[in-house]
Amino acid sequence: MPPNVAELVEALSELESSEGPTPHGPLREALAELAVRPGPEGALRRLWAFGGLQAQVALAYLVYWVRSWSLDADGRERELNEAHLRAAIKMLRTMGYLRGAATKLGQALANLPHVLPDQIVETLERLHFEAPPMHFALLREHVRNELGQEPEDAFATFDQRAFAAASLGQVHRATLKSGEDVAVKIQYPAIGRSVRSDFRNLSAFLLALRLGRGWDPMKAQIEEIRRVIELETDYQQEAEWQRRARAAFREDDEIVVPRVHDERSTRRVLTMEYLDGVHLPAFLTGDPPQELRDHFGSLIVQAGCRLHCAGRLLYADPHPGNYLFRADGRLGWLDFGCVRPYTDREWECNRLADLAIRGDDDDMVRAIRATLGLTEGQEIDPEILATNVAFCRWIWRPYQRLGPFDFGDPGYLREGVEHVVALGRARIPSPWLTMNAFIERWYFGMGAMLYRLRARVDMRSIWLRERQAAGWGPP
Amino acid sequence: MMRVTAEAKLATKRRILEAARDCFSKAGFEAATTRDIAAGAEIAAGTLFNYFPAKEAIAIALVAEALGGARVKFESRPRGESLEEDLFALIAAELRALRPHRGYLRPVLETALSPLARAEASPEGEAMRVEHLEAVGRVIADHAPLGPLSAAVWSLYWTLYTGVLAFWACDKSRQQEDTLAVLDHYLKAFVGSLSNPE
């Protein structure tokens, strides 16, 4: 089981005692408050929370910077850790408070080890499993509105305590009247409004940064992300993606997607087959052998490739809360809220990328020009081309390698982040950028999972096998 | 002269309420007339005024009846784990019972339940307020024996409660789910104020 808030408090108590009182109160109070704070619906309050978050994180680092002038190396290290931790706690408070889109942002950040300090990653990771829960009276009313019956009547048994929490909802165990064990995912009421409000605030902040020529593509990107996260609030759509994903795997694939129970599902309630298994942190606690790490790492890659090649769908939410490591060696794959179908144009870009991975530099330039939306004869800025070439070489490296690629190498992910930062700095105007945001989310999320698994995965073989099985022609 | 027994009066009153409920749901509160309601109750138009002085008074009676029934149901259920959970369950039960009356809750709020309404101006509204606050007091006593609460606390509570009712009456979200979020938020604020009065 992942650690809960109480265990986190316990683990941090030593640090808290050395931290002394802060302007925001002791750590314990902050976490206790997090557990009971409601998600505000008002845009102004959210705006305040975002602003407060920025200020608090900046303050933590400023304190470190000033104090580090007079400390020796060990002391500086200690100070840095404390600053990281304070920033993480403040981030957690604000993101738990905001729920919705901000929580999704917290989860995305937690997927990037070695980009953020370890303490922040570990703290934000709690968001995969812990968000402020709904009490049962609220849940009962919400379920009754959705299913027309209270949970105790709609199911043979219904566990009042959630066994998992996510950014947009919480999950309860239940039994159908047929006797089948199910997991019932229930969305927080009004979360869609929260998401819209969060994105309005985000746009307002970014607008203030005066991004110039980079504003239009970024606006399009934000709008696309908002649209997809808002789609995540529609569990009927999620059920459809889940059904398609489930149909894509056979028994011997060792990848299990839970079956959806339509008669107990609505836009806000999703009932599915219950899968046992443990999440990544618990799996790693057992110090699994390399062979098992590689096995599960390969299944994670295979799952994404299958959906991409055979389903023409991009799974953009590969974080530890969405995978179950099962004792029988099978991988449980959950949560299909953030799935995006490719448009025809994006699919054509994928086709060119598929050729380029196995081709030469000309193929790569052709693929890059297509993703940038350049027409025949249109000039490409040499700096933009160089930045894109570097990114493509990095992202395709595991596909081009013969034999297993070691995702446990921290240098690989760190290098990728440098490329993404360079792409961001270049502010490349491209209609295709909206898709890039999701590809990056998928690739970094998957990369972070494989890094933490220390998995060695033969990407090339999996990719070639999947593309061939999907009828893409000979490799 | 024939005397009208208390039982007959009660029966007539019930017929008026049933007819009003029917008229309000079919024609809407604004379009429904006391003449229509009297006809539906099979009484003379003038007789209706022996029971209710105006259409609004009938709406108040219907709302009071719905709220009373919801409280009885709530009291029969086992208590939850926390004060805010039980307060939520109480108000959610009331909102559910009020669903058939949602179309005319606003005039009821304005005339009878508003925090600004004077007790003597609407004895029915005052009765509703007292009955609801007594139920709330019992829930609070079950969870947190705080002793008598100040008038300011009750005033705060009533303002939040009527605010939720007003929000719900106009809530256009799917299944009024926004109201559930607002109610949850308000109750956390109220319960928080009980434990941290300053």
Chai-1 contact restraints between the chains, C-beta under 6 A:
chainA,res_idxA,chainB,res_idxB,connection_type,confidence,min_distance_angstrom,max_distance_angstrom,comment,restraint_id
A,P38,B,D184,contact,1.0,0.0,6.0,A-B,restraint_1
A,P38,B,H185,contact,1.0,0.0,6.0,A-B,restraint_2
A,P38,B,K188,contact,1.0,0.0,6.0,A-B,restraint_3
A,E41,B,A181,contact,1.0,0.0,6.0,A-B,restraint_4
A,H135,B,E85,contact,1.0,0.0,6.0,A-B,restraint_5
A,A137,B,G80,contact,1.0,0.0,6.0,A-B,restraint_6
A,A137,B,E85,contact,1.0,0.0,6.0,A-B,restraint_7
A,A137,B,F88,contact,1.0,0.0,6.0,A-B,restraint_8
A,A137,B,A89,contact,1.0,0.0,6.0,A-B,restraint_9
A,L138,B,F88,contact,1.0,0.0,6.0,A-B,restraint_10
A,L138,B,D184,contact,1.0,0.0,6.0,A-B,restraint_11
A,E141,B,A92,contact,1.0,0.0,6.0,A-B,restraint_12
A,N145,B,Q175,contact,1.0,0.0,6.0,A-B,restraint_13
A,P189,B,E177,contact,1.0,0.0,6.0,A-B,restraint_14
A,P189,B,L180,contact,1.0,0.0,6.0,A-B,restraint_15
A,P189,B,A181,contact,1.0,0.0,6.0,A-B,restraint_16
A,A190,B,E177,contact,1.0,0.0,6.0,A-B,restraint_17
A,A190,B,D178,contact,1.0,0.0,6.0,A-B,restraint_18
A,A190,B,A181,contact,1.0,0.0,6.0,A-B,restraint_19
